[in-house]
Amino acid sequence: MDVPTTSVRLREAARRTVRDARLPSGPPLRPTRRAWQFDALMALTLGIATVYYGIDNVGNVVLREIAPGVAVAVPRPAGPGGLVLMVTLAVVASGALALRRRYPLAVLCVVTAATLATPQSVLRLTFYAFVIAVYSAAVYSPYRVATLAALPLSVVLVGTSGNSVTPIVPNEYIALLILVPMAVAAVGLRTWKLRTDEGRTRLSALEREQAEALRRAVDHERARIARELHDVVTHNVSVMIIQAGAARKIMRTSPEQAGEALLAVEAGGRAAMTELRHVMGLLTMADDEGTDGGDLADTAVQLAPQPGLDQLESLVGRVRGTGLPVDLTVIGPPRPLPPGLELAAYRVVQEALTNTVKHASRATAAVTVEYGPRRLRVEVVDTGGHPGAGVAAGSGRGLIGLRERLAVHDGTLTTGRRLTGGYRVEALIPLETP
């Protein structure tokens, strides 16, 4: 039983290895314009040098000393065919280096093939390009598994091809070959440091952006809660003030009517507390585990849906209780609408009637809700009047909050005085086609 299990595991490991070889470990490098220019200049310089070397060595015979007193004649390609071969190999191997950052593995394959096709007597044509291609694949390739397999294979193929005659480097170039790798290493270290600093800078910028986004979200939520509290408190407290004032004036002459007014004050207070519990309950929602029956009842109140257009009759009834005659007209068959949209329309009527109660004493008001095929129209008009006693001038925050609510649903709010007297508030909210 162990042998099949082992073989299955080996096959699975092989499949994973092949799959991982095809998958990049990260996004491909996007070279900058300066990197492209550097690689193109390097490829051009190396190409010119190697092409000149090939042209200069056509038909030459070089004697190489392989042992003391033993020299071997190494002929180099001759004739037009040899010239074309060497120039082609030099151009292909050097030109491919221009793409060494963007396609490092493909460049390594091309340069390796050109190096294997290069005669051993002129291996210098492609050998230096091969070294650069190996380095580029190791540094820039995102396919790490494929790179780890391709690099040793390329080095072994080039190292064991032909008679393994390595290019001879003249003595005057030895110092250069020592200094160049040191310079490349220094440049690579500096580049790594710059990239590290850039990464830290980007990380710091991202953290700042996240903190700013969090701050904006908190401000937006604070403004939303402020709008809710304003709408709830302003309406209900205004109604309670009007009813309490009326009760105070008629308490001695008409105790029964004063009692009815006080009952209206009590009902308005209960309505305000219900809506405040709902708003605050969303902020202080706690785990229901371990709650008793009373807590569950409070939670049920907190989770009650926000008011909508189906509660306009109740709203209008409370306003009528203050002595303000209000007519409610619904045009078109009502239909279910998104809760947020219904809440926005409800707040428009609530804010408009609250302003009428506060600033248009002894007026009459009319509320119209029109369900159109493409939009919902909510209009509240009054006949005008005088501000109630002790009522301060409005700050306009309520209308600003309404515009912000409606803007979420691409709605518009129009307000202003009527030519015949009074005030008009109209909201238009687009609807989806039924």
C-alpha positions as CSV (number, residue, x, y, z in Angstrom):
1,M,0.0,0.0,0.0
2,D,2.9,2.4,0.6
3,V,4.4,2.1,-2.9
4,P,1.2,3.3,-4.7
5,T,0.8,6.1,-2.2
6,T,4.4,7.2,-2.7
7,S,4.1,7.1,-6.5
8,V,0.8,9.1,-6.3
9,R,2.6,11.7,-4.1
10,L,5.5,11.9,-6.5
11,R,3.1,12.4,-9.5
12,E,1.2,15.1,-7.6
13,A,4.5,16.9,-6.7
14,A,5.6,16.7,-10.3
15,R,2.2,18.2,-11.4
16,R,2.6,21.0,-8.9
17,T,6.1,21.7,-10.0
18,V,5.0,21.9,-13.7
19,R,2.1,24.1,-12.7
20,D,4.2,26.4,-10.6
21,A,6.7,26.7,-13.4
22,R,4.0,28.2,-15.6
23,L,2.7,30.6,-13.0
24,P,4.6,33.8,-12.2
25,S,5.6,34.5,-8.6
26,G,4.8,38.2,-9.2
27,P,3.8,40.7,-11.9
28,P,6.2,41.1,-14.8
29,L,8.6,44.0,-14.5
30,R,7.6,47.2,-16.2
31,P,10.9,48.9,-17.1
32,T,11.1,52.6,-16.9
33,R,12.0,54.7,-19.9
34,R,15.5,55.2,-18.5
35,A,15.9,51.4,-18.1
36,W,14.8,50.9,-21.7
37,Q,17.3,53.5,-22.9
38,F,20.1,51.9,-20.8
39,D,19.5,48.4,-22.2
40,A,19.2,49.7,-25.7
41,L,22.5,51.6,-25.4
42,M,24.2,48.6,-23.8
43,A,22.9,46.2,-26.6
44,L,24.1,48.7,-29.3
45,T,27.5,49.1,-27.7
46,L,28.1,45.4,-27.3
47,G,26.7,44.7,-30.8
48,I,29.1,47.2,-32.4
49,A,32.0,45.8,-30.4
50,T,31.2,42.1,-31.3
51,V,30.4,42.9,-34.9
52,Y,33.8,44.7,-35.3
53,Y,35.5,41.7,-33.6
54,G,33.8,39.3,-36.1
55,I,34.8,41.4,-39.1
56,D,38.3,41.8,-37.8
57,N,38.8,38.1,-37.4
58,V,37.5,36.7,-40.6
59,G,39.9,34.0,-42.0
60,N,42.4,34.5,-39.1
61,V,44.3,31.6,-37.7
62,V,45.2,31.9,-34.0
63,L,47.9,29.9,-32.2
64,R,47.0,29.0,-28.7
65,E,49.4,27.6,-26.2
66,I,47.7,24.8,-24.3
67,A,50.9,23.7,-22.6
68,P,54.5,24.9,-22.3
69,G,56.0,24.6,-25.8
70,V,52.7,23.2,-27.2
71,A,50.6,25.4,-29.5
72,V,47.4,24.6,-31.3
73,A,46.3,26.4,-34.5
74,V,42.7,27.6,-34.2
75,P,41.3,28.6,-37.5
76,R,38.4,31.1,-37.5
77,P,35.5,31.2,-40.0
78,A,36.6,32.5,-43.4
79,G,35.0,33.8,-46.5
80,P,31.7,35.6,-47.0
81,G,29.8,32.8,-45.3
82,G,31.9,33.0,-42.2
83,L,31.5,36.8,-42.1
84,V,27.7,36.6,-42.4
85,L,27.5,33.9,-39.7
86,M,29.6,35.9,-37.2
87,V,27.8,39.2,-37.8
88,T,24.4,37.5,-37.5
89,L,25.3,35.8,-34.3
90,A,26.7,39.0,-32.8
91,V,23.6,41.0,-33.8
92,V,21.1,38.4,-32.5
93,A,22.9,37.9,-29.2
94,S,23.6,41.5,-28.5
95,G,20.3,42.9,-29.8
96,A,18.2,40.5,-27.6
97,L,19.7,42.2,-24.5
98,A,17.5,45.2,-25.2
99,L,14.6,43.2,-23.9
100,R,16.4,41.6,-21.0
101,R,14.3,43.2,-18.3
102,R,10.9,42.7,-19.9
103,Y,11.4,39.2,-21.2
104,P,14.4,37.8,-19.3
105,L,13.7,34.1,-19.9
106,A,13.1,34.5,-23.6
107,V,16.3,36.5,-24.0
108,L,18.2,33.8,-22.1
109,C,16.9,31.1,-24.5
110,V,17.8,33.2,-27.6
111,V,21.3,34.1,-26.4
112,T,21.9,30.5,-25.3
113,A,21.0,29.3,-28.7
114,A,23.2,31.9,-30.4
115,T,26.1,30.9,-28.0
116,L,25.7,27.2,-28.8
117,A,25.8,28.0,-32.5
118,T,28.9,30.1,-32.2
119,P,32.2,28.5,-33.3
120,Q,34.5,27.9,-30.4
121,S,37.3,29.9,-32.1
122,V,35.2,33.1,-31.9
123,L,33.2,32.4,-28.8
124,R,33.8,36.0,-27.7
125,L,31.1,37.0,-30.2
126,T,28.3,35.8,-27.9
127,F,29.9,34.8,-24.6
128,Y,29.6,38.2,-22.9
129,A,26.0,38.6,-24.1
130,F,25.4,35.1,-22.5
131,V,26.8,36.2,-19.1
132,I,24.5,39.3,-19.2
133,A,21.5,37.2,-20.2
134,V,22.1,34.8,-17.3
135,Y,22.4,37.6,-14.8
136,S,19.2,39.3,-16.2
137,A,17.2,36.0,-15.9
138,A,18.3,35.5,-12.3
139,V,17.4,39.1,-11.3
140,Y,14.3,40.0,-13.4
141,S,12.4,36.9,-14.2
142,P,9.1,36.5,-12.3
143,Y,8.9,32.7,-13.2
144,R,11.2,31.6,-10.4
145,V,10.7,27.8,-10.8
146,A,11.3,28.0,-14.5
147,T,14.3,30.3,-14.0
148,L,15.9,27.9,-11.4
149,A,15.6,25.1,-14.0
150,A,16.7,27.2,-17.0
151,L,19.8,28.8,-15.6
152,P,21.8,25.6,-14.7
153,L,20.7,24.0,-18.0
154,S,22.0,27.0,-20.0
155,V,25.3,27.1,-18.1
156,V,25.9,23.4,-18.5
157,L,25.0,23.4,-22.2
158,V,27.4,26.3,-23.0
159,G,30.1,24.9,-20.7
160,T,30.1,21.4,-22.3
161,S,29.5,22.3,-25.9
162,G,32.2,21.9,-28.6
163,N,35.8,21.5,-27.3
164,S,35.2,23.8,-24.3
165,V,37.7,26.3,-25.5
166,T,37.0,29.4,-23.5
167,P,37.7,32.9,-25.0
168,I,41.1,34.2,-24.3
169,V,41.1,37.6,-22.6
170,P,44.1,39.9,-23.4
171,N,46.0,41.0,-20.4
172,E,45.1,44.7,-20.8
173,Y,41.4,43.8,-20.3
174,I,41.9,41.8,-17.1
175,A,41.6,44.9,-14.9
176,L,38.6,46.0,-16.8
177,L,36.9,42.6,-16.2
178,I,37.6,42.9,-12.5
179,L,36.3,46.4,-12.2
180,V,33.2,46.0,-14.3
181,P,31.6,43.4,-12.0
182,M,32.4,45.5,-9.0
183,A,30.8,48.5,-10.6
184,V,27.8,46.4,-11.6
185,A,27.5,45.1,-8.0
186,A,27.7,48.7,-6.7
187,V,25.1,49.9,-9.1
188,G,22.8,46.9,-8.2
189,L,23.2,47.7,-4.5
190,R,22.3,51.3,-5.1
191,T,19.4,50.3,-7.2
192,W,18.1,47.9,-4.5
193,K,18.4,50.7,-1.9
194,L,16.5,53.1,-4.1
195,R,13.8,50.6,-4.7
196,T,13.6,49.8,-1.0
197,D,13.2,53.6,-0.2
198,E,10.6,53.9,-2.9
199,G,8.7,51.0,-1.5
200,R,8.8,52.5,1.9
201,T,7.6,55.8,0.5
202,R,4.7,54.1,-1.3
203,L,3.8,52.2,1.9
204,S,3.8,55.5,3.9
205,A,1.7,57.2,1.2
206,L,-0.7,54.2,1.2
207,E,-1.0,54.4,5.0
208,R,-1.7,58.1,4.8
209,E,-4.4,57.5,2.1
210,Q,-6.0,54.8,4.2
211,A,-6.0,57.1,7.3
212,E,-7.5,59.9,5.2
213,A,-10.2,57.6,3.8
214,L,-11.0,56.4,7.3
215,R,-11.3,60.0,8.5
216,R,-13.6,60.8,5.5
217,A,-15.7,57.8,6.3
218,V,-16.0,58.8,9.9
219,D,-17.0,62.4,9.0
220,H,-19.5,61.1,6.5
221,E,-21.1,58.8,9.1
222,R,-21.1,61.6,11.7
223,A,-22.9,63.8,9.2
224,R,-25.4,61.1,8.4
225,I,-26.1,60.5,12.1
226,A,-26.4,64.3,12.7
227,R,-29.0,64.5,9.8
228,E,-31.0,61.7,11.4
229,L,-31.0,63.2,14.8
230,H,-31.8,66.6,13.4
231,D,-34.8,65.3,11.5
232,V,-36.1,63.2,14.5
233,V,-35.6,65.8,17.2
234,T,-36.6,68.9,15.3
235,H,-39.9,67.6,14.2
236,N,-41.0,65.9,17.3
237,V,-39.8,68.6,19.7
238,S,-41.4,71.3,17.6
239,V,-44.7,69.5,17.7
240,M,-44.4,69.0,21.4
241,I,-43.5,72.7,22.0
242,I,-46.6,73.8,20.0
243,Q,-48.9,71.4,21.9
244,A,-47.4,72.3,25.3
245,G,-47.9,76.0,24.5
246,A,-51.5,75.5,23.5
247,A,-52.1,73.4,26.7
248,R,-50.6,76.2,28.9
249,K,-52.9,78.8,27.3
250,I,-56.2,76.9,27.6
251,M,-55.4,75.0,30.8
252,R,-57.7,77.2,33.0
253,T,-60.5,77.8,30.5
254,S,-60.6,74.4,28.8
255,P,-59.1,71.7,30.9
256,E,-60.3,68.9,28.6
257,Q,-58.7,70.4,25.5
258,A,-55.5,71.0,27.5
259,G,-55.5,67.4,28.5
260,E,-55.8,66.4,24.8
261,A,-52.9,68.7,24.0
262,L,-50.8,67.1,26.7
263,L,-51.7,63.6,25.4
264,A,-50.4,64.8,22.0
265,V,-47.2,66.0,23.7
266,E,-46.8,62.6,25.3
267,A,-47.4,60.8,22.0
268,G,-44.9,63.1,20.3
269,G,-42.4,62.3,23.0
270,R,-42.9,58.6,22.6
271,A,-42.5,58.8,18.9
272,A,-39.3,60.8,19.3
273,M,-37.9,58.2,21.8
274,T,-38.8,55.4,19.4
275,E,-36.9,57.0,16.5
276,L,-34.0,58.0,18.8
277,R,-33.7,54.4,20.1
278,H,-33.6,53.2,16.5
279,V,-30.8,55.7,15.5
280,M,-28.8,55.1,18.7
281,G,-29.4,51.4,18.6
282,L,-27.6,51.2,15.3
283,L,-24.6,52.8,17.0
284,T,-24.6,50.8,20.2
285,M,-25.8,47.4,18.9
286,A,-24.7,44.8,21.4
287,D,-24.7,41.0,21.5
288,D,-28.2,39.7,22.3
289,E,-26.8,36.7,24.3
290,G,-28.0,36.8,27.9
291,T,-30.7,39.4,27.4
292,D,-34.0,39.2,29.1
293,G,-37.5,39.9,27.8
294,G,-37.2,43.6,28.3
295,D,-33.9,43.8,26.5
296,L,-35.4,41.8,23.6
297,A,-38.2,44.2,23.4
298,D,-35.8,47.2,23.2
299,T,-33.8,45.3,20.6
300,A,-37.0,44.8,18.6
301,V,-37.7,48.6,18.8
302,Q,-34.1,49.3,17.7
303,L,-34.3,46.9,14.8
304,A,-37.7,48.3,13.6
305,P,-37.5,49.6,10.0
306,Q,-37.0,53.3,9.4
307,P,-40.2,55.2,8.6
308,G,-41.4,55.2,5.0
309,L,-44.2,56.6,2.8
310,D,-46.7,54.2,4.4
311,Q,-46.4,56.2,7.6
312,L,-47.2,59.6,6.2
313,E,-50.8,59.3,7.5
314,S,-49.4,59.0,11.0
315,L,-47.0,61.9,10.5
316,V,-49.7,64.1,9.1
317,G,-52.0,63.2,12.0
318,R,-49.4,64.3,14.5
319,V,-49.0,67.6,12.7
320,R,-52.8,68.1,12.6
321,G,-52.8,67.7,16.3
322,T,-50.9,71.0,16.6
323,G,-53.7,72.8,14.9
324,L,-52.2,73.0,11.5
325,P,-54.7,71.8,8.8
326,V,-52.9,69.4,6.4
327,D,-54.2,67.7,3.3
328,L,-52.5,64.5,2.1
329,T,-52.9,63.5,-1.6
330,V,-51.5,60.4,-3.2
331,I,-51.4,60.4,-7.0
332,G,-50.9,57.1,-8.8
333,P,-50.9,53.5,-7.4
334,P,-48.3,53.2,-4.6
335,R,-45.7,50.6,-5.1
336,P,-42.8,49.2,-3.1
337,L,-39.6,51.4,-3.3
338,P,-36.1,51.0,-1.8
339,P,-36.1,51.7,1.9
340,G,-33.5,54.4,1.6
341,L,-35.5,56.2,-1.0
342,E,-38.7,56.0,1.0
343,L,-36.9,57.3,4.1
344,A,-35.6,60.3,2.1
345,A,-39.1,61.1,0.8
346,Y,-40.5,60.8,4.3
347,R,-37.9,63.1,5.7
348,V,-38.7,65.7,3.0
349,V,-42.4,65.8,4.2
350,Q,-41.3,65.8,7.8
351,E,-38.9,68.6,7.5
352,A,-41.3,70.7,5.4
353,L,-44.2,70.3,7.8
354,T,-41.9,71.0,10.8
355,N,-40.8,74.3,9.2
356,T,-44.5,75.1,8.5
357,V,-45.4,74.5,12.2
358,K,-42.5,76.6,13.4
359,H,-42.5,79.5,10.9
360,A,-46.1,79.7,9.4
361,S,-48.5,79.8,12.3
362,R,-52.2,79.7,11.4
363,A,-51.4,78.5,7.9
364,T,-52.7,75.5,6.0
365,A,-50.5,72.9,4.3
366,A,-50.9,70.3,1.5
367,V,-48.8,67.2,0.9
368,T,-48.7,65.6,-2.5
369,V,-47.0,62.3,-3.3
370,E,-47.1,61.4,-7.0
371,Y,-45.9,57.9,-8.1
372,G,-44.8,58.5,-11.7
373,P,-43.5,55.9,-14.1
374,R,-39.9,57.2,-13.9
375,R,-39.8,59.4,-10.8
376,L,-41.4,60.0,-7.5
377,R,-42.5,63.6,-6.8
378,V,-43.1,64.8,-3.2
379,E,-44.5,68.3,-2.7
380,V,-45.3,70.2,0.4
381,V,-46.9,73.7,0.2
382,D,-48.3,76.0,2.8
383,T,-50.3,79.3,2.6
384,G,-47.9,81.2,4.7
385,G,-48.2,82.8,8.1
386,H,-46.2,84.3,11.0
387,P,-43.5,82.6,13.0
388,G,-44.6,81.1,16.3
389,A,-43.8,82.7,19.6
390,G,-40.2,82.2,20.7
391,V,-39.2,80.5,17.4
392,A,-35.7,81.4,16.3
393,A,-34.7,81.9,12.7
394,G,-33.7,78.6,11.0
395,S,-30.1,77.8,10.1
396,G,-31.0,76.0,6.9
397,R,-29.3,72.8,8.1
398,G,-32.4,70.8,7.6
399,L,-32.7,71.7,3.9
400,I,-29.0,71.1,3.4
401,G,-29.5,67.6,4.9
402,L,-32.4,66.9,2.6
403,R,-30.4,67.8,-0.5
404,E,-27.6,65.5,0.7
405,R,-30.1,62.7,1.2
406,L,-31.7,63.1,-2.2
407,A,-28.3,63.4,-3.9
408,V,-27.6,59.8,-2.9
409,H,-30.6,58.8,-5.1
410,D,-29.8,61.3,-7.9
411,G,-32.8,63.3,-6.6
412,T,-33.2,67.1,-6.6
413,L,-34.8,69.5,-4.1
414,T,-36.5,72.8,-5.0
415,T,-37.5,75.2,-2.4
416,G,-38.8,78.8,-2.4
417,R,-41.6,81.2,-1.7
418,R,-44.8,81.0,-3.8
419,L,-46.1,84.0,-5.8
420,T,-49.5,83.6,-4.1
421,G,-47.9,83.5,-0.6
422,G,-46.5,80.7,1.5
423,Y,-43.7,78.3,0.9
424,R,-43.1,75.3,-1.4
425,V,-40.8,72.3,-1.1
426,E,-40.6,69.9,-4.0
427,A,-38.4,66.7,-4.3
428,L,-38.0,64.8,-7.5
429,I,-36.5,61.3,-7.2
430,P,-35.7,59.1,-10.2
431,L,-37.2,55.6,-10.1
432,E,-36.3,52.5,-12.0
433,T,-38.7,51.6,-14.8
434,P,-41.3,49.1,-13.4
